[in-house]
Amino acid sequence: MASEQSLNSTFQPAPEDARRPGGSIARQVLGGAFLGIAWGASLRAWMVPLALDIGDTPRFTLSGTFGGVLLPTMLVGVLLGAAVHGAESSDSKRWRWGILSPLLLIAGPVIFTKDFFNTLITTGMGGGAIGVALIGMFGGYAFSGFGARWTRWVSGLLAAVLAIASVFPVYFANRESAVPSISKVFGVLQFALLMVLLVIGVSAPSRKARR
């Protein structure tokens, strides 16, 4: 009888908390911060040829580059790293709020750009930050695996439309040649890769929770 009980306890499924230990929250948060800064630096580098294509001079400022780009992307990475930890180690669903973390990409320019809303209304500058944040949220939800399938399809379609609308006016409208230049093709490819990485990052907590 004792040996039978021992065998039963050996093959009994482990409790949920034991089967989902999760990683160190500090390691995941720091990893998220690092990836967020790396992604933000790549986004800032993409803005340089973009400025040249529209006839502007690229400028790097403390408030614009670090406050408006790198700080928000780092915080997005921190929140997503914490959300991944919550999805792995807890039965709570609070980590799902991480899907709204791309809104920080809007908050950064709003806080650190002088007369942001006036500039947005009169020139349209700053609309890119809003578009990128929406692409991240809609795309992240589309690949989360949660919710009705049709809502995820609609969300993914909206993300794709926003991505196309973000690059088409800049790279392909009013072009002088019928064939786009190599620099424009590279710019579109770089933007597409950045958006794919953003969507993967935003949907990471949901994919961890489904394992």
ROLO-672859 format. One line per 5 residues: their letters; for each residue x, y, z of N, C-alpha, C. Coordinates in pm, whole numbers, plus 50000, padded with zeros to 5 digits. Atoms other than C-alpha are relative to their C-alpha. Last residue first. Example, Ala and Ser with C-alpha at 12.3 -4.5 7.8 and 13.67 -1.06 7.14 Angstrom:
<sites>
SA = 49918:49881:49994:51367:49894:50714:49923:50109:50073  50089:49881:50000:51230:49550:50780:50090:50120:50000
</sites>
This chain:
<sites>
RRAKR = 49915:50118:49999:50214:52757:47671:49962:49906:50114  50067:50111:50066:49922:52998:47627:50082:49873:50001  50109:50049:49917:50052:53244:47888:49933:49878:49938  49947:50071:49884:50384:53285:47708:49890:49937:50083  49947:50126:50049:50207:53371:47382:50063:49917:50112
SPASV = 50112:50087:50033:50002:53635:47559:50047:49864:49951  50063:50051:49878:50309:53788:47720:49884:49904:49972  49920:50100:49928:50492:53798:47384:49935:49952:50129  50075:50125:49987:50214:53977:47190:50074:49894:50081  50126:49972:49931:50361:54324:47248:49920:49872:50022
GIVLL = 49978:49964:49860:50711:54206:47163:49872:50021:50077  49954:50120:49929:50611:54024:46845:50020:50029:50148  50117:50088:49984:50411:54327:46732:50039:49873:50076  50088:49938:49900:50708:54556:46792:49881:49911:50029  49939:50022:49869:50942:54320:46606:49915:50060:50112
VMLLA = 50013:50142:49970:50706:54317:46308:50058:49969:50138  50138:50023:49959:50683:54696:46319:49975:49854:50035  50021:49939:49868:51061:54733:46317:49858:49975:50049  49935:50086:49900:51091:54487:46029:49981:50054:50141  50079:50122:49987:50836:54680:45824:50059:49907:50105
FQLVG = 50122:49968:49925:51012:55010:45893:49915:49875:50022  49962:49976:49861:51346:54866:45782:49879:50030:50087  49965:50128:49940:51195:54723:45464:50035:50016:50147  50124:50075:49981:51026:55053:45380:50028:49867:50068  50076:49936:49893:51349:55244:45435:49870:49928:50030
FVKSI = 49937:50036:49872:51547:54995:45228:49924:50061:50116  50032:50142:49977:51303:55035:44939:50058:49954:50133  50140:50006:49960:51333:55412:44973:49956:49856:50027  50012:49946:49864:51712:55401:44972:49856:49993:50050  49957:50103:49905:51714:55169:44670:49983:50050:50144
SPVAS = 49856:50011:49978:51515:55422:44472:50031:49892:50104  49951:49940:49875:51155:55363:44368:50149:49977:50017  49937:50104:49919:51095:55285:43998:50054:50064:50128  50097:50110:49990:50847:55508:43815:50053:49888:50088  49971:50114:50086:51072:55803:43890:49895:49892:50021
ERNAF = 49962:49953:50132:50976:56145:44023:50023:49886:49903  49862:50035:50035:50787:56016:44324:50028:50042:49855  49931:49890:50070:50475:56207:44424:50145:49968:49969  50084:49894:50057:50359:55937:44668:50088:50108:49938  50047:50032:50133:50585:55633:44711:49911:50107:49937
YVPFV = 49906:50066:50089:50813:55680:45009:49950:49986:49855  49861:49951:49989:50647:55931:45237:50087:49944:49889  49989:49858:50036:50279:55891:45144:50144:50050:49998  50032:49969:50140:50313:55509:45133:50013:50148:49968  49883:49993:50089:50501:55456:45460:49966:50046:49858
SAIAL = 49887:49928:49941:50252:55526:45737:50114:50019:49902  50028:49856:50002:49940:55436:45538:50116:50080:50056  49993:49956:50140:50086:55090:45472:49979:50152:49992  49861:50011:50042:50153:55036:45843:50018:50049:49856  49925:49891:49938:49810:55169:45938:50147:49998:49957
VAALL = 50040:49877:50068:49641:54934:45691:50078:50120:50055  49940:50001:50134:49840:54637:45825:49967:50128:49925  49857:49980:49985:49751:54721:46187:50069:50006:49864  49978:49860:49967:49385:54762:46095:50149:50031:50015  50023:49923:50123:49387:54423:45923:50023:50149:50025
GSVWR = 49884:50018:50087:49543:54263:46230:49988:50078:49871  49889:49928:49939:49274:54411:46453:50126:49989:49915  50023:49856:50024:49000:54294:46218:50115:50082:50056  49981:49977:50143:49145:53942:46219:49981:50148:49967  49856:50002:50024:49179:53950:46598:50032:50022:49853
TWRAG = 49944:49874:49948:48818:54063:46634:50150:50005:49979  50028:49892:50094:48708:53784:46399:50054:50134:50050  49910:50003:50115:48889:53521:46604:49975:50117:49907  50061:50062:50118:48712:53617:46924:50093:50009:49880  50113:49930:50059:48936:53701:47216:49946:49925:49879
FGSFA = 50111:49983:49910:49283:53573:47294:49888:50079:49932  50071:50127:49984:49544:53428:47058:49881:50009:50093  50004:50040:49860:49771:53727:47111:49935:49863:50020  49920:50120:49982:49865:53766:46745:49999:49948:50144  50030:50094:50108:49590:54013:46654:50074:49868:50019
YGGFM = 50124:50071:49968:49623:54181:46995:49968:49895:49894  49978:50086:49884:49987:54264:46931:49876:49922:50038  49926:50119:50041:49907:54389:46582:50025:49905:50115  50088:50082:50085:49637:54624:46708:50070:49871:49957  50113:50052:49923:49852:54750:46996:49910:49909:49916
GILAV = 49957:50092:49895:50180:54782:46808:49884:49939:50076  49956:50124:50066:50020:54932:46498:50042:49897:50103  50121:50073:50038:49838:55182:46719:50035:49870:49928  50063:50053:49878:50163:55291:46884:49876:49917:49966  49918:50111:49952:50338:55324:46546:49937:49937:50125
GIAGG = 50016:50115:50088:50055:55536:46406:50077:49879:50048  50134:50054:49976:50051:55770:46706:49978:49875:49915  49997:50064:49869:50426:55818:46686:49865:49937:50033  49933:50129:50011:50399:55884:46312:50004:49925:50132  50098:50103:50032:50139:56154:46370:50062:49862:49987
GMGTT = 50039:50066:49876:50403:56361:46543:49896:49893:49976  49884:50059:49934:50445:56602:46253:49960:49947:50138  50008:50146:50002:50106:56652:46085:50118:49931:50065  49904:50060:50094:50193:57013:46005:49987:49849:49988  49962:49911:50109:49919:57230:46158:50092:49935:49896
ILTNF = 50116:49951:50076:49736:56980:46377:50042:50079:49876  50071:50113:50059:50041:56786:46495:49886:50047:49911  49920:50047:50113:50243:57103:46550:49931:49886:49928  50008:49896:50101:49966:57248:46768:50078:49960:49875  50132:50008:50064:49937:56918:46950:49983:50107:49893
FDKTF = 50020:50123:50077:50310:56892:47022:49868:50003:49924  50120:49975:50082:50363:57255:47125:49968:49879:49912  50066:49872:49975:50713:57171:47254:49885:50018:49900  50002:49916:50120:50798:56804:47225:49921:50126:50029  49869:49940:50027:50905:56628:47546:50004:50087:49874
IVPGA = 49937:49936:49884:50570:56541:47702:50123:50081:49960  50092:49899:49945:50366:56471:47389:50067:50077:50113  50000:49878:50081:50664:56301:47222:49908:50109:50055  49867:49943:50004:50696:56056:47514:50007:50128:49916  49979:49914:49883:50324:56001:47569:50135:50068:49996
ILLLP = 50066:49872:50025:50274:55870:47216:50029:50097:50114  49932:49944:50117:50528:55590:47244:49936:50131:49956  49888:49919:49951:50390:55534:47594:50078:50061:49884  50049:49863:49985:50069:55419:47424:50109:50092:50055  49955:49911:50109:50274:55116:47317:49946:50143:50009
SLIGW = 49872:49933:49975:50211:54974:47670:50049:50086:49883  50016:49855:50017:49843:54904:47601:50132:50075:50017  50027:49975:50142:49906:54532:47540:49981:50149:49973  49877:49970:50070:50066:54523:47883:49980:50029:49852  49995:49856:50021:49718:54540:48031:50128:50042:49928
RWRKS = 50059:49968:50130:49707:54165:47972:49997:50149:49973  49895:49982:50099:49952:54125:48262:49944:50036:49862  49963:49859:50007:49660:54183:48501:50107:50027:49895  50007:49953:50138:49525:53840:48415:50040:50146:49987  50065:49871:50017:49628:53677:48742:50004:50042:49853
DSSEA = 50130:50024:50062:49720:53309:48729:49922:50129:49981  50119:49966:49923:50081:53398:48796:49874:49966:49921  49993:50041:49860:50430:53282:48699:49872:50024:50080  49934:50128:49973:50454:53282:48321:49976:49951:50142  50067:50105:50077:50199:53552:48236:50059:49863:50030
GHVAA = 50132:50027:49945:50324:53773:48517:49928:49889:49928  49982:50067:49870:50686:53739:48405:49865:49967:50063  49957:50137:50029:50587:53821:48047:50019:49922:50130  50120:50073:50042:50396:54125:48175:50033:49855:49965  50077:50031:49880:50703:54246:48366:49874:49921:49965
GLLVG = 49923:50099:49924:50910:54220:48048:49928:49959:50127  50021:50128:50067:50633:54396:47854:50080:49890:50069  50137:50047:49974:50629:54681:48106:49974:49864:49936  50012:50034:49857:51008:54718:48098:49861:49943:50030  49931:50126:49977:51017:54704:47717:49992:49954:50144
VLMTP = 50083:50103:50063:50754:54977:47693:50063:49863:50021  50110:50027:49907:50956:55178:47944:49903:49898:49943  49948:50076:49886:51267:55147:47725:49889:49963:50097  49982:50138:50046:51068:55251:47418:50059:49913:50110  50126:50074:50015:50939:55558:47604:50019:49856:49955
LLVGG = 50065:50022:49870:51288:55661:47723:49866:49928:49986  49935:50109:49925:51455:55606:47385:49935:49973:50136  49989:50130:50068:51214:55807:47168:50054:49892:50094  50113:50031:50087:51081:56138:47304:50003:49863:49937  50130:49988:49934:51305:56181:47605:49885:49955:49913
FTGSL = 50003:50081:49878:51629:56043:47462:49864:50007:50069  49948:50135:50020:51605:56158:47101:49984:49913:50125  50065:50072:50110:51377:56460:47129:50044:49856:49988  50143:50021:49973:51473:56588:47473:49935:49917:49891  50018:50078:49877:51847:56538:47437:49853:49970:50025
TFRPT = 50006:49918:49880:51853:56653:47077:49976:49911:50121  50003:50080:49878:51958:56483:46755:50005:50095:50119  49949:49935:49880:51872:56656:46430:49985:49908:50120  50009:50079:49876:51826:56519:46080:50064:50073:50117  49867:50028:49946:51790:56797:45820:49986:49921:50129
DGIDL = 49971:49938:49870:51464:56794:45625:50142:49963:50043  49931:49873:50014:51403:56732:45256:50031:50072:50128  50102:49894:50005:51137:56464:45290:50064:50139:49996  50093:50023:50111:51382:56190:45193:49896:50110:49989  49933:49962:50124:51650:56330:45424:49908:49986:49880
ALPVM = 49992:49854:50003:51415:56312:45722:50066:50049:49872  50135:49950:50022:51335:55950:45641:50000:50151:49991  50027:49996:50145:51705:55875:45602:49859:50047:49968  49900:49916:50067:51751:55985:45966:49980:50000:49849  50050:49865:50022:51424:55849:46108:50097:50088:49924
WARLS = 50086:50000:50119:51539:55490:46060:49950:50140:49969  49912:50006:50116:51822:55555:46308:49919:50001:49871  49942:49866:50015:51565:55664:46567:50095:50004:49880  50105:49912:50052:51370:55342:46512:50055:50141:49977  50019:50035:50141:51688:55138:46552:49892:50088:49936
AGWAI = 49884:49948:50072:51768:55324:46874:49989:49968:49851  50015:49856:50013:51414:55258:46997:50115:50063:49924  50104:49975:50101:51444:54886:46925:49983:50150:49978  49945:50041:50130:51775:54866:47112:49900:50027:49888  49904:49897:50042:51630:55068:47401:50058:49966:49863
GLFAG = 50073:49878:50031:51327:54837:47422:50092:50112:49953  50060:50017:50132:51542:54526:47398:49922:50124:49958  49893:50003:50100:51753:54646:47690:49944:49989:49859  49947:49865:50012:51449:54741:47898:50108:50007:49893  50096:49919:50074:51284:54407:47827:50048:50142:49980
GLVQR = 49996:50043:50140:51596:54222:47934:49904:50078:49914  49877:49944:50056:51610:54430:48251:50017:49959:49854  50020:49856:50013:51245:54348:48322:50123:50066:49939  50091:49976:50111:51297:53979:48247:49974:50149:49979  49935:50036:50126:51607:53951:48464:49910:50032:49881
AISGG = 49895:49902:50026:51448:54144:48751:50068:49971:49866  50063:49879:50051:51131:53934:48728:50105:50106:49969  49980:49888:49909:51334:53616:48762:49940:50126:49940  49863:49957:49981:51187:53347:48546:50006:50113:50100  49965:49869:50054:50852:53174:48570:50146:50034:50028
PRRAD = 49917:49924:49907:50773:52886:48806:50032:50140:49952  49981:49870:50065:50478:52758:48605:50086:50089:50090  49975:50021:50141:50463:52384:48681:50023:50131:49926  49873:50069:50017:50507:52443:49053:50035:49981:49854  49892:49909:49966:50237:52709:49066:50137:49935:49981
EPAPQ = 49985:49898:50103:49997:52484:48876:50117:50093:50029  50091:49885:49989:50048:52196:49116:50033:50105:49895  49956:49898:49904:50249:51902:48986:49898:50111:50006  49959:49872:50059:50067:51622:48812:50036:50101:50106  50107:49901:49987:50063:51294:49012:50047:50133:49940
FTSNL = 50055:49970:50131:50316:51045:48879:49884:50099:50004  49894:49973:50097:50536:51035:49188:49945:50046:49867  49948:49866:49975:50248:51072:49433:50108:50037:49900  50103:49903:50034:50074:50772:49280:50050:50143:50019  50006:49991:50145:50395:50569:49289:49897:50104:49957
SQESA = 49878:49933:50046:50448:50648:49657:49999:50018:49849  50017:49857:49974:50086:50562:49736:50121:50079:49952  50100:49951:50096:50134:50224:49567:49977:50150:50018  49933:49983:50130:50459:50165:49761:49903:50052:49895  49911:49884:49994:50281:50237:50087:50069:50024:49868
M = 50083:49879:50000:50000:50000:50000:50087:50126:50000
</sites>
